């Protein structure tokens, strides 16, 4: 799967309250109209991790193969 553009991901996460976990990010992205590719990428994040900021999230997304 191609890596999603971090700018596109953050666009769909605008207004999310950090720290946030995977489920919060997925829920927010769906509410913002994120496409299946972005949701699929977020679903690959670790389950028990809190993301402290957009930068923290982008780092984790960059580690997904």
C-alpha positions as CSV (number, residue, x, y, z in Angstrom):
1,X,0.0,0.0,0.0
2,X,1.2,3.5,-0.8
3,X,1.9,5.8,2.0
4,X,-0.7,8.4,2.5
5,X,0.3,12.0,2.3
6,X,0.8,13.3,5.9
7,X,-0.9,16.6,4.9
8,X,-4.0,14.8,3.7
9,X,-4.1,12.7,6.9
10,X,-3.8,15.8,9.1
11,X,-6.5,17.6,7.0
12,X,-8.9,14.8,8.1
13,X,-7.7,15.0,11.7
14,X,-8.1,18.8,12.0
15,X,-9.6,19.6,15.4
16,X,-8.8,16.3,17.0
17,X,-7.8,16.6,20.7
18,X,-4.3,15.2,21.4
19,X,-3.3,13.1,23.1
20,X,-5.5,10.7,21.1
21,X,-5.5,6.9,20.6
22,X,-6.0,4.9,17.4
23,X,-9.8,4.6,17.8
24,X,-10.3,8.3,18.5
25,X,-8.2,9.1,15.4
26,X,-10.2,6.7,13.2
27,X,-13.5,8.0,14.5
28,X,-12.5,11.6,13.9
29,X,-11.2,10.9,10.4
30,X,-14.4,9.2,9.4
31,X,-16.5,12.1,10.7
32,X,-14.3,14.4,8.6
33,X,-14.9,12.3,5.4
34,X,-11.6,10.6,5.1
35,X,-11.3,8.1,2.3
36,X,-10.8,4.3,2.7
37,X,-7.0,4.6,2.1
38,X,-6.6,7.0,5.1
39,X,-8.8,5.0,7.4
40,X,-6.9,1.8,6.4
41,X,-3.6,3.4,7.2
42,X,-4.9,4.6,10.6
43,X,-6.2,1.1,11.3
44,X,-2.6,-0.2,11.1
45,X,-1.4,2.0,14.0
46,X,-0.5,0.2,17.3
47,X,-3.6,-0.4,19.4
48,X,-2.3,0.7,22.8
49,X,-0.5,3.8,21.9
50,X,-1.4,7.4,22.7
51,X,-0.3,10.0,20.1
52,X,0.7,13.2,21.8
53,X,0.7,15.5,18.7
54,X,0.3,15.5,14.9
55,X,4.1,15.1,14.7
56,X,4.0,12.0,16.9
57,X,1.3,10.5,14.7
58,X,3.2,11.3,11.5
59,X,6.2,9.5,12.9
60,X,4.2,6.4,13.8
61,X,2.5,6.4,10.3
62,X,6.0,6.7,8.7
63,X,7.0,3.4,10.5
64,X,4.1,1.4,8.9
65,X,5.2,-0.8,6.1
